[in-house]
Structures are given as C-alpha cells and as structure tokens.
Amino acid sequence: MTPEFVISFGQEAIKVTLLVSLPLLLLGLVVGLAVSIFQATTQIQEITLTFVPKIVVVLLGAIFFGPWMLEKLMAFTHMCISQIPNFVR
C-alpha cells in the first residue's frame, strides 16, 4: 500500500462524505436563515420555531435525496470492496 494510494483513498472518502451531506446541510442552512429573518422582522423569539421547520425540511430532503445519496454511498462501497486486493499488498 503506497502513500499515494492512501492519499487518493482518503480524498475520495472526503469527497463522497461532502457530496452526500451537502444537500441536507444546505436545506437546513436555507431554512434556518429564512426562520432567522422571520424572527428578526416579527420579533418572535420562540426557540421551537427554529428547530421544527429545519427538522421537517431535512426529513423531506432525506426522502427526496435519499436514493441519490444511497447510490453514491453504494458506488463508494463497491469501489472500496473492489480495491481490497490493493489494501493487502
């Protein structure tokens, strides 16, 4: 196992992690920003108002993006399993 192989494997793992988590994180960010702007304009400082919309939108995003995320993770897992002979050398 060469250092180049380890570095490329780590880079691919980080890329897949970022790619899979990005849609849900962006949805949570956009909804959180919208709720914050709403709270600032109306001066309603209810703590549950920040969490409930984010939870609902991230859950809906997971349902919508779930198949794509699963496909990316399965492709990475398949690549990892096919590279097992290179791991042991």
matplotlib code that plots the C-alpha trace (Angstrom):
import matplotlib.pyplot as plt

x = [0.0, 1.7, 1.3, -0.3, -2.9, -3.8, -4.0, -6.2, -8.5, -8.8, -9.5, -12.3, -13.7, -13.8, -15.3, -18.1, -18.8, -19.1, -21.2, -23.6, -24.1, -24.2, -27.9, -29.3, -26.9, -27.8, -31.5, -31.0, -29.0, -31.5, -34.5, -32.5, -31.7, -35.3, -36.6, -34.0, -35.0, -38.7, -37.9, -35.9, -38.6, -41.5, -39.5, -40.9, -38.2, -39.7, -36.9, -39.0, -39.6, -36.0, -35.9, -39.2, -39.0, -35.4, -36.3, -39.2, -37.3, -34.2, -36.5, -38.2, -34.8, -33.6, -36.7, -36.1, -32.3, -32.1, -31.9, -29.2, -27.3, -27.6, -26.4, -23.3, -22.5, -23.1, -20.7, -18.0, -18.5, -18.3, -15.0, -13.7, -14.5, -13.0, -9.8, -9.3, -6.5, -4.6, -5.1, -3.3, -0.3]
y = [0.0, 3.2, 6.6, 7.8, 5.1, 6.0, 9.7, 9.1, 6.8, 9.5, 12.2, 10.0, 9.3, 13.0, 13.9, 11.3, 12.5, 16.1, 15.3, 13.1, 15.6, 18.8, 18.7, 18.2, 20.8, 23.4, 22.8, 23.2, 26.4, 28.0, 27.2, 28.4, 31.7, 32.2, 31.5, 33.8, 36.6, 35.9, 36.1, 39.3, 41.1, 39.9, 39.9, 36.5, 34.7, 31.3, 28.6, 25.8, 28.0, 27.5, 23.7, 22.4, 23.8, 22.6, 19.1, 18.9, 20.2, 18.0, 15.0, 15.8, 16.4, 13.0, 11.4, 13.3, 13.0, 9.6, 7.4, 9.6, 9.6, 5.8, 5.4, 7.5, 5.5, 2.2, 3.2, 4.2, 0.9, -1.1, 0.8, 0.0, -3.7, -4.0, -2.4, -4.9, -6.7, -3.4, -2.9, -6.1, -5.7]
z = [0.0, -1.2, 0.3, -3.0, -2.7, 0.8, 0.0, -3.0, -1.0, 1.7, -0.8, -2.3, 1.1, 2.0, -1.4, -1.0, 2.5, 1.5, -1.6, 0.3, 3.3, 1.2, 0.1, 3.6, 5.1, 2.5, 3.1, 6.8, 6.3, 3.9, 6.2, 9.3, 7.6, 6.5, 10.0, 11.5, 9.1, 10.0, 13.7, 13.4, 11.4, 13.7, 17.0, 17.8, 19.8, 20.2, 20.4, 18.9, 15.8, 14.8, 15.2, 13.9, 10.3, 10.0, 11.1, 8.7, 5.7, 6.4, 6.7, 3.4, 1.9, 3.1, 1.5, -1.8, -1.9, -0.3, -3.4, -4.9, -1.6, -1.3, -4.9, -4.2, -1.0, -2.7, -5.5, -3.0, -1.1, -4.3, -5.1, -1.6, -1.9, -5.3, -4.0, -1.2, -3.1, -3.3, 0.5, 1.5, -0.8]

ax = plt.figure().add_subplot(projection="3d")
ax.plot(x, y, z, "-o")
ax.set_aspect("equal")
plt.show()
